[in-house]
Amino acid sequence: MGFPFDTPTWDGVSGPIFMGTGGAMPGLFTMIAIGLCVLALAMGQATENNKYKNHK
């Protein structure tokens, strides 16, 4: 059973509450998010390293 779009309460909801459960997309999106986080950390570290080297 998915998210109860037609009711404003959580009464009677059991199991997962998002539509993508059981498919490959949550795992794929997690891997994409991990990759973006690693990229952001690497680019930030490179920028900070360059600024540190150029400081007089």
Summary of the structure (lengths in Angstrom):
residues: 56
radius of gyration: 20.9
end to end distance: 61.9
largest distance: 65.2
contacts: 86
relative contact order: 0.09
helix: 54%
strand: 0%
